[in-house]
Amino acid sequence: MKDISGEVDITLEELETIRLTDLEGKKQIEVAEEMNISQSTVSRHLEEAHNKIAKALVLGFAIRISNPSDFFHCDKCGHTWRFPEDRSKVRQCEYCDSTEFHAHIHGESHQQIINKMGK
């Protein structure tokens, strides 16, 4: 048998969508409202994430979360987003406009982030 190795990348948006729908059991419309995105975008994130996860399970690929340590996290709504090019201009959560957010910069390990999600 041919040696197959590789990995799939899951974005933070896909991960958050999976967490809210699959882990917390929320409906897509609820997730859309919470993430301040359209229901069709939630559906697209879910489909892409599920396809990547299926590929990883079936083919034995690693699952990698894109930039798991370089992102902002809103303490109010729980939204996560990637650093923009000029992160010094970020003043509020891009979804709920809260100023209660913090940056994860090579500080927390991927496992620490996953453990928080399991709470």
Backbone as a chain_set.jsonl record, in Angstrom:
{"seq": "MKDISGEVDITLEELETIRLTDLEGKKQIEVAEEMNISQSTVSRHLEEAHNKIAKALVLGFAIRISNPSDFFHCDKCGHTWRFPEDRSKVRQCEYCDSTEFHAHIHGESHQQIINKMGK", "coords": {"N": [[0.835, -1.176, 0.0], [0.471, 2.233, -0.728], [2.269, 4.826, 0.908], [0.578, 7.252, 2.564], [0.635, 10.522, 3.48], [-0.083, 13.575, 5.087], [-1.795, 16.705, 5.605], [-4.66, 18.561, 6.707], [-5.956, 21.831, 6.61], [-7.782, 23.65, 8.908], [-9.709, 26.472, 9.214], [-9.947, 29.216, 11.581], [-12.518, 30.254, 11.564], [-14.002, 28.126, 10.509], [-13.533, 26.262, 12.535], [-14.76, 27.525, 14.741], [-17.4, 27.519, 13.845], [-17.919, 24.768, 13.704], [-17.621, 24.178, 16.422], [-19.775, 25.6, 17.573], [-22.053, 24.509, 16.266], [-21.787, 21.618, 16.123], [-20.663, 20.867, 18.62], [-21.915, 22.467, 20.608], [-24.507, 22.237, 19.77], [-26.102, 24.111, 18.448], [-28.422, 25.657, 16.161], [-27.993, 26.383, 12.664], [-28.905, 28.958, 11.971], [-28.899, 30.234, 14.434], [-26.174, 30.196, 14.979], [-25.268, 31.776, 12.891], [-26.334, 34.259, 13.611], [-25.01, 34.666, 16.052], [-22.323, 34.729, 15.236], [-22.438, 36.795, 13.553], [-22.695, 36.55, 10.759], [-23.867, 35.403, 7.544], [-26.411, 32.841, 7.188], [-25.9, 31.186, 5.039], [-23.15, 31.412, 4.829], [-22.373, 30.203, 7.213], [-23.249, 27.61, 6.625], [-21.562, 27.026, 4.465], [-19.029, 27.147, 5.759], [-19.37, 24.971, 7.51], [-19.71, 22.811, 5.709], [-17.224, 22.832, 4.372], [-15.461, 22.399, 6.552], [-16.386, 19.9, 7.533], [-15.834, 18.289, 5.291], [-13.038, 18.465, 5.224], [-12.385, 17.332, 7.707], [-13.411, 14.744, 7.35], [-11.744, 13.858, 5.274], [-9.293, 13.876, 6.631], [-9.783, 11.902, 8.594], [-10.365, 9.585, 7.055], [-8.136, 9.317, 5.354], [-6.064, 9.49, 7.081], [-4.82, 11.888, 7.641], [-3.226, 14.671, 9.257], [-4.827, 17.126, 11.284], [-4.739, 20.505, 11.094], [-4.964, 23.578, 12.727], [-5.338, 26.674, 11.365], [-2.952, 29.065, 12.066], [-3.124, 28.815, 15.031], [-2.19, 30.149, 17.278], [-2.044, 32.818, 16.791], [-4.166, 35.072, 16.98], [-7.106, 37.098, 17.603], [-9.345, 37.107, 20.368], [-12.613, 37.467, 21.399], [-13.802, 38.412, 24.507], [-16.4, 38.826, 25.229], [-18.329, 37.857, 23.233], [-17.091, 35.571, 22.308], [-16.062, 35.243, 19.794], [-13.507, 34.541, 17.397], [-10.799, 35.849, 15.528], [-8.499, 36.324, 12.814], [-5.327, 37.993, 12.891], [-5.247, 41.199, 11.456], [-3.414, 42.863, 8.789], [-2.32, 45.212, 9.926], [-2.284, 45.049, 13.042], [-2.3, 46.825, 15.135], [-4.309, 48.632, 14.772], [-6.655, 47.501, 15.556], [-9.448, 47.87, 17.471], [-11.781, 46.899, 18.497], [-14.049, 44.077, 18.77], [-14.674, 42.407, 15.753], [-17.192, 41.45, 15.254], [-19.107, 41.855, 17.387], [-18.513, 44.337, 18.289], [-17.431, 44.762, 20.798], [-15.101, 45.963, 23.201], [-13.793, 44.31, 24.771], [-11.533, 42.218, 24.406], [-8.787, 40.004, 23.595], [-5.424, 39.331, 22.536], [-3.934, 36.404, 21.19], [-0.809, 35.519, 21.105], [1.469, 33.491, 20.221], [1.267, 32.513, 22.749], [-0.589, 30.772, 24.062], [-0.914, 27.297, 23.895], [-2.038, 25.129, 21.268], [-3.475, 23.05, 22.429], [-4.303, 24.187, 24.863], [-6.116, 26.072, 23.915], [-8.048, 24.404, 22.738], [-8.853, 23.044, 25.041], [-10.167, 25.119, 26.418], [-12.33, 25.435, 24.739], [-13.735, 23.184, 25.293], [-14.997, 23.63, 27.656]], "CA": [[0.0, 0.0, 0.0], [1.2, 3.484, -0.83], [2.292, 5.627, 2.135], [-0.133, 8.517, 2.394], [0.772, 11.418, 4.629], [-0.481, 14.934, 4.745], [-2.58, 17.393, 6.615], [-5.7, 19.471, 6.247], [-6.021, 23.08, 7.367], [-9.102, 24.134, 9.311], [-9.597, 27.878, 9.601], [-10.581, 29.547, 12.86], [-13.947, 30.418, 11.312], [-14.56, 26.778, 10.397], [-13.471, 25.66, 13.862], [-15.796, 28.142, 15.573], [-18.687, 27.039, 13.338], [-18.023, 23.374, 14.162], [-17.825, 24.212, 17.878], [-21.123, 26.074, 17.904], [-23.1, 23.608, 15.763], [-21.61, 20.211, 16.468], [-20.369, 20.676, 20.032], [-22.94, 23.107, 21.437], [-25.819, 21.85, 19.265], [-26.898, 25.244, 17.992], [-28.884, 25.633, 14.772], [-27.205, 27.252, 11.803], [-29.398, 30.335, 12.03], [-28.399, 30.771, 15.708], [-24.737, 30.404, 14.803], [-25.129, 32.925, 12.003], [-26.603, 35.459, 14.41], [-23.946, 34.812, 17.052], [-21.066, 35.072, 14.563], [-22.72, 37.962, 12.709], [-22.48, 36.185, 9.357], [-25.1, 34.85, 6.97], [-26.621, 31.406, 7.363], [-25.226, 30.489, 3.929], [-21.722, 31.356, 5.165], [-22.268, 29.143, 8.219], [-23.399, 26.355, 5.893], [-20.326, 26.826, 3.691], [-17.976, 26.799, 6.719], [-19.619, 23.605, 7.978], [-19.431, 21.854, 4.638], [-15.775, 22.783, 4.166], [-14.844, 21.768, 7.714], [-16.742, 18.484, 7.553], [-15.074, 17.627, 4.221], [-11.637, 18.376, 5.65], [-12.31, 16.368, 8.805], [-13.613, 13.419, 6.751], [-10.502, 13.533, 4.551], [-8.273, 13.559, 7.629], [-10.107, 10.622, 9.225], [-10.291, 8.478, 6.097], [-6.79, 9.193, 4.795], [-5.071, 9.54, 8.147], [-4.117, 13.167, 7.62], [-3.264, 15.495, 10.461], [-5.687, 18.308, 11.209], [-4.012, 21.668, 11.593], [-5.762, 24.793, 12.837], [-4.547, 27.767, 10.815], [-2.477, 30.067, 13.017], [-3.868, 28.682, 16.278], [-1.707, 30.993, 18.367], [-1.992, 34.213, 16.361], [-5.507, 35.546, 16.694], [-7.812, 37.819, 18.647], [-10.49, 36.39, 20.918], [-13.517, 38.378, 22.103], [-14.23, 37.875, 25.797], [-17.844, 38.993, 25.354], [-19.117, 36.955, 22.374], [-16.352, 34.347, 22.028], [-15.598, 35.214, 18.405], [-12.067, 34.612, 17.142], [-10.468, 36.306, 14.177], [-7.075, 36.43, 12.518], [-4.722, 39.318, 12.909], [-5.164, 41.921, 10.183], [-2.039, 43.262, 8.498], [-1.903, 46.18, 10.942], [-3.076, 44.688, 14.225], [-2.356, 47.935, 16.084], [-5.529, 49.398, 14.516], [-7.821, 46.776, 16.07], [-9.952, 48.535, 18.674], [-12.985, 46.226, 18.984], [-14.412, 42.822, 18.109], [-15.229, 42.682, 14.431], [-18.571, 40.98, 15.167], [-20.047, 42.446, 18.348], [-17.989, 45.678, 18.606], [-16.955, 44.847, 22.171], [-13.684, 46.29, 23.39], [-13.289, 43.287, 25.689], [-10.915, 41.137, 23.635], [-7.355, 39.897, 23.822], [-4.664, 38.666, 21.478], [-3.162, 35.2, 21.479], [0.398, 35.618, 20.282], [2.399, 32.434, 20.614], [1.189, 32.381, 24.203], [-1.291, 29.564, 24.449], [-0.747, 26.183, 22.968], [-3.255, 24.667, 20.609], [-4.222, 22.238, 23.382], [-4.954, 25.082, 25.812], [-7.266, 26.657, 23.225], [-9.035, 23.331, 22.617], [-9.392, 22.807, 26.387], [-11.119, 26.187, 26.701], [-13.531, 25.193, 23.949], [-14.446, 22.064, 25.893], [-15.663, 24.044, 28.898]], "C": [[0.884, 1.245, 0.0], [1.12, 4.252, 0.485], [1.64, 6.969, 1.849], [0.074, 9.339, 3.652], [0.402, 12.813, 4.176], [-1.234, 15.559, 5.892], [-3.649, 18.229, 5.939], [-5.69, 20.675, 7.167], [-7.459, 23.443, 7.659], [-8.911, 25.587, 9.76], [-10.266, 28.102, 10.953], [-12.085, 29.714, 12.699], [-14.636, 29.059, 11.209], [-14.598, 26.093, 11.76], [-14.567, 26.209, 14.765], [-17.185, 27.663, 15.143], [-18.935, 25.599, 13.782], [-18.321, 23.341, 15.657], [-19.266, 24.563, 18.214], [-22.216, 25.112, 17.437], [-22.957, 22.193, 16.295], [-21.399, 19.981, 17.963], [-21.458, 21.252, 20.929], [-24.361, 22.831, 20.946], [-26.706, 22.987, 18.792], [-27.295, 25.065, 16.534], [-28.072, 26.639, 13.968], [-27.639, 28.711, 11.877], [-28.941, 31.005, 13.336], [-26.909, 31.09, 15.616], [-24.487, 31.63, 13.935], [-25.326, 34.227, 12.774], [-25.469, 35.719, 15.399], [-22.627, 35.254, 16.42], [-21.212, 36.295, 13.664], [-22.323, 37.725, 11.249], [-23.777, 35.593, 8.831], [-25.193, 33.345, 7.232], [-25.94, 30.629, 6.243], [-23.719, 30.408, 4.164], [-21.473, 30.297, 6.234], [-22.312, 27.789, 7.528], [-22.131, 26.021, 5.111], [-19.172, 26.441, 4.613], [-18.134, 25.36, 7.204], [-19.262, 22.573, 6.924], [-17.927, 21.709, 4.416], [-15.076, 22.071, 5.324], [-15.134, 20.276, 7.769], [-15.984, 17.708, 6.478], [-13.61, 17.441, 4.624], [-11.466, 17.339, 6.755], [-12.474, 14.943, 8.271], [-12.352, 12.965, 6.022], [-9.414, 13.12, 5.532], [-8.531, 12.187, 8.267], [-9.891, 9.447, 8.276], [-8.866, 8.24, 5.603], [-5.679, 9.27, 5.841], [-4.248, 10.813, 8.165], [-4.218, 13.852, 8.978], [-4.23, 16.655, 10.221], [-4.924, 19.453, 11.854], [-4.949, 22.861, 11.616], [-4.878, 25.935, 12.364], [-4.234, 28.799, 11.887], [-3.185, 29.973, 14.368], [-3.384, 29.589, 17.392], [-1.665, 32.473, 18.005], [-3.376, 34.707, 15.972], [-6.023, 36.38, 17.86], [-8.996, 36.975, 19.098], [-11.325, 37.388, 21.72], [-13.995, 37.715, 23.392], [-15.74, 37.934, 25.969], [-18.617, 37.955, 24.542], [-18.391, 35.653, 22.024], [-15.815, 34.239, 20.612], [-14.069, 35.262, 18.348], [-11.848, 35.08, 15.72], [-8.969, 36.477, 14.05], [-6.596, 37.868, 12.629], [-4.813, 39.953, 11.536], [-3.707, 42.326, 9.957], [-1.508, 44.237, 9.538], [-2.738, 45.951, 12.199], [-3.158, 45.809, 15.241], [-3.622, 48.773, 15.904], [-6.787, 48.711, 15.051], [-8.221, 47.378, 17.403], [-11.152, 47.814, 19.282], [-13.19, 44.933, 18.214], [-15.061, 43.138, 16.771], [-16.675, 42.218, 14.29], [-19.518, 41.685, 16.131], [-19.628, 43.851, 18.795], [-17.541, 45.843, 20.054], [-15.479, 45.235, 22.183], [-13.024, 45.308, 24.359], [-12.765, 42.106, 24.877], [-9.435, 41.094, 23.97], [-6.708, 39.139, 22.666], [-3.995, 37.416, 22.026], [-1.957, 35.253, 20.545], [1.414, 34.622, 20.817], [2.388, 32.183, 22.114], [0.544, 31.09, 24.635], [-1.054, 28.488, 23.408], [-2.091, 25.839, 22.344], [-4.109, 23.881, 21.6], [-4.926, 23.1, 24.412], [-6.196, 25.7, 25.197], [-8.385, 25.618, 23.118], [-9.662, 23.036, 23.981], [-10.411, 23.871, 26.766], [-12.428, 25.949, 25.969], [-14.381, 24.097, 24.572], [-15.186, 22.417, 27.163], [-17.15, 24.118, 28.735]], "O": [[1.921, 1.283, 0.661], [0.06, 4.331, 1.107], [2.099, 7.725, 0.994], [-0.268, 8.908, 4.753], [0.564, 13.169, 3.009], [-1.301, 15.017, 6.995], [-3.553, 18.558, 4.757], [-5.444, 20.547, 8.366], [-8.274, 23.532, 6.741], [-8.049, 25.881, 10.588], [-11.055, 27.274, 11.41], [-12.848, 29.357, 13.597], [-15.722, 28.864, 11.755], [-15.574, 25.425, 12.1], [-15.229, 25.451, 15.474], [-18.048, 27.429, 15.988], [-20.044, 25.257, 14.192], [-19.169, 22.572, 16.109], [-19.9, 23.905, 19.04], [-23.206, 24.921, 18.142], [-23.901, 21.636, 16.855], [-21.904, 19.002, 18.514], [-21.878, 20.613, 21.894], [-25.323, 23.159, 21.641], [-27.927, 22.844, 18.74], [-26.595, 24.405, 15.765], [-27.538, 27.608, 14.506], [-26.793, 29.605, 11.847], [-28.633, 32.196, 13.348], [-26.447, 32.119, 16.111], [-23.594, 32.428, 14.22], [-24.566, 35.181, 12.603], [-25.024, 36.855, 15.56], [-21.898, 36.06, 16.999], [-20.236, 36.773, 13.087], [-21.708, 38.573, 10.603], [-24.69, 35.313, 9.608], [-24.187, 32.674, 7.465], [-25.451, 29.524, 6.473], [-23.078, 29.444, 3.745], [-20.479, 29.574, 6.172], [-21.495, 26.915, 7.82], [-21.684, 24.875, 5.097], [-18.416, 25.52, 4.304], [-17.155, 24.619, 7.298], [-18.592, 21.581, 7.212], [-17.417, 20.596, 4.286], [-14.199, 21.236, 5.102], [-14.235, 19.474, 8.021], [-15.537, 16.588, 6.726], [-13.022, 16.385, 4.39], [-10.514, 16.56, 6.739], [-11.756, 14.036, 8.692], [-11.943, 11.811, 6.146], [-8.7, 12.143, 5.305], [-7.6, 11.404, 8.455], [-9.301, 8.435, 8.655], [-8.441, 7.095, 5.452], [-4.5, 9.131, 5.517], [-3.114, 10.823, 8.645], [-5.163, 13.64, 9.738], [-4.416, 17.1, 9.089], [-4.518, 19.375, 13.014], [-5.648, 23.126, 10.638], [-3.789, 26.144, 12.9], [-5.133, 29.337, 12.533], [-3.789, 30.95, 14.81], [-4.105, 29.785, 18.371], [-1.286, 33.299, 18.836], [-3.721, 34.757, 14.792], [-5.456, 36.37, 18.953], [-9.575, 36.225, 18.312], [-10.811, 38.069, 22.608], [-14.523, 36.603, 23.373], [-16.305, 37.181, 26.762], [-19.465, 37.249, 25.089], [-19.01, 34.727, 21.498], [-15.178, 33.244, 20.266], [-13.427, 35.939, 19.152], [-12.617, 34.749, 14.818], [-8.264, 36.737, 15.025], [-7.363, 38.818, 12.478], [-4.486, 39.307, 10.541], [-2.866, 42.148, 10.839], [-0.369, 44.105, 9.986], [-3.775, 46.588, 12.391], [-4.004, 45.761, 16.134], [-3.974, 49.547, 16.793], [-7.872, 49.29, 15.0], [-7.434, 47.397, 18.349], [-11.513, 48.066, 20.432], [-12.597, 44.715, 17.158], [-15.9, 44.034, 16.675], [-17.328, 42.556, 13.303], [-20.619, 42.074, 15.738], [-20.321, 44.479, 19.595], [-17.296, 46.967, 20.492], [-14.718, 44.876, 21.284], [-11.855, 45.456, 24.716], [-13.468, 41.114, 24.686], [-8.894, 42.032, 24.555], [-7.369, 38.408, 21.927], [-3.551, 37.379, 23.174], [-2.086, 35.052, 19.337], [2.134, 34.911, 21.773], [3.369, 31.703, 22.682], [1.078, 30.383, 25.49], [-1.002, 28.75, 22.206], [-3.145, 26.223, 22.851], [-5.331, 24.025, 21.614], [-6.047, 22.78, 24.808], [-7.218, 25.84, 25.868], [-9.546, 25.931, 23.382], [-10.867, 22.803, 24.07], [-11.428, 23.55, 27.381], [-13.505, 26.223, 26.499], [-15.6, 24.076, 24.404], [-15.928, 21.592, 27.697], [-17.859, 24.451, 29.685]]}, "num_chains": 1, "name": "protein.A"}
